[in-house]
Amino acid sequence: QLLGTAYQGWQVGDLGLDLEYTAQRAKLLLSGKGLRAVCTLEQGDHLEGQLELNQALFHRDHINSLALSGNLKMVGRTSQLEKIAAEGLLSHLALRQGGWEIRAADTLHFAYADQRLRCEPFSLHTPAGVLHLEGSAGQDLLAVEGHLAALSLGSWSPTVTGTGQLNFFLGGTASHPELQAQATLDQLL
């Protein structure tokens, strides 16, 4: 058992760890509250994994937390990690960070192949309004589009009120991102 497991300051709680080895096959099972991961290595090279999240809660402190439900399946070879492929979905996403809360408005479907993550169009409820996103990201290329049709400025500052729309495109690369944005503001006070 792994007690008080954390990654980059995010706590996941206690996890159970089971390892099984038979001829030509190793299997790792990691389980905890709302989390189950299985990874299988066969014939020394073939790798398969599955992650299931059911209201899995990750937290930094009593204010910042992330709750997730969904699944992920991946397959690949240990000799060619750059060719690993995965697909999955998040049916629930709720992030609380520094007083802000972001929640998924619908199910997020995603796939990873050729070292690129691709997301089907999805929406997030944010303090500034409903954010619609779609696109892909990899080390060599970013292509993410976003749109806030009913932007509420009051959520950013209590002294500013107004509404509007925001469209943006995040391009470039992971090491040199480029952001293009256009905002239309109404009733700005």
N, C-alpha and C positions, 0 to 999 in steps of 0.2 A: 504494500500500500504506500502511496505517495501522499504525504500529509501537507496541506497548505500549498498546493502547486500553484505557481505563478509564471507568467511570461511577460517581460517588459513592464513589470509593475502591475499587471492585471491578474488578479487572483481568480482561480477557478474552484478552489476548495480541494477536498481530499479525492484522490483518484485511486482506483484499484488497477493493478497491473498484473496480467497473466501472460506467460510465455509458454508456448507449446512447440516442441520440436520433434518431428518424425523424419524418416528417410526422405530426403529431397524437399522437405517443406518446413518452414518456420511460420508460426502464427502468433501475433501479438494482439492482445485485447486490452484496451484501456477503457475504463468505465467510471462514471461518477454521476452526481446528481444532474440529470437531464442530458447526459453526454455518454455516447458509446462509440468507440472507434475500433475497427478491426483492420489489421494490415497482414497480408499474407505474402510470403516470399517463397516461390516454388522453383525448383531446379536451379537454384543459385542466382537467377537473373530476373525471372518474371515476378513483377510486383503488382499487387492489387490492394486497394484500400476502400473502406467505406466508413463514413462518419454520419452519425445520426444525432441530431440535437433536438431536445424537447424541453423548451423553456430553460435552456442552459444559461446560467447567470455567471457573468464575469464582472468583477468589480475592482476598482482601484481604491476606493474609500467609501464612506457612507453617502457621498454625493454622486460620484461618477460610476455608471454601470452600463453593461451591455447584456441584453437578453436576446437569445436566438433560438429559433426552431427551424429545422430543415434537414437536408441531407446532401451528401457529397459522395460521388463514386469516382475512383481514379484507377488508371491502369498504365503500366509502363514497364520499362526494363531498367534495372540498376546500372547497367552499362551505358544507357542512353537517357539519363535523367532529363535532358533537354527536350525529349520527345514524349514525356509523360502527358497523358490526356485525362481530363476530368470534366464532370458535369454535375450540376446540382441545382438546388433551389433553396431559398429562404422563405418560409411561409410566415415567419414572424421576426421582426427586427425592431428593437427599442433601445435607443442609445440616450443616456443622460450624461451630459458632459458640461460641467461648469454652469449649471442652472438652465441649460438648454435641453430640450428633449426632441429627438427625431425618431419617428416611427414609420415603418413601411406601410404604404397605403394599399399595396397589393403584393402578390408573390413575385419574388425576384428569381428569374431563371438565368443561369450563367453556365458558361463552358470555358474550359481552358485547353488550348492545343497550340502547338507551334510557338510556345512561350508567350502566348497572348491570352488575356482574359477578356471574354466577350459577354456582354449583358444585353438581354432583350430589354425593350422599353419597360421602365418601372417608375413608380412614384413614391416619394417620401413626404410625410407630414413634417414640416419644420416650423419653428416659431415665426418665420417670415412668410409662410404660405406653403402650398403644395408644390414640391419640386419634382419635375418630370425629367428623367435621365435615361440615356442610352449611349452605348458606345463600346469601345475596347481599349485595353491598356496592355502594354508590354514594355520591356526595356528600350526597344528601338523605336516605338511609336505610340503616342497617345492620341486618341480620337474620341472624346467624350462631349456630348451635347447636353445642355441643360436648359430648362425653361421654367420660370415662375410666372404663371399667368396672372396671379392676384397677389402681388408683392405687398406686404405690410411692413412699413418702416418702423412702426412703433415698437416692434419686438427687439430692434437693435439698440434703440436709445429712447428712454422715457421722455426726452425733451424734443424729439422729432416725431411728427406724425405725417402720414401721407400714404398713398398707394401707388401702384405702378406695375410694370412688367419688367422682367429681366430675362435676357437670352444670353447664353455664353457657349463658347467652344473652347475646350482645353485640348491643345495639340502639342506638337513638339515631341520630346522624348522624356523619359523618366528623369534623366539627369539635367535636361534643359527644357522644362515645360513652358509652353506659351499659352497665355490666356487672352481670348478676345471676348469682350462683353459689350452688350448694348442694353441700356436701361431707359425706360420711359416712365417718368414720375408724374403723378397727378396729386393735386391737393396737398402740396408740400408746405408744411408749417413748421 
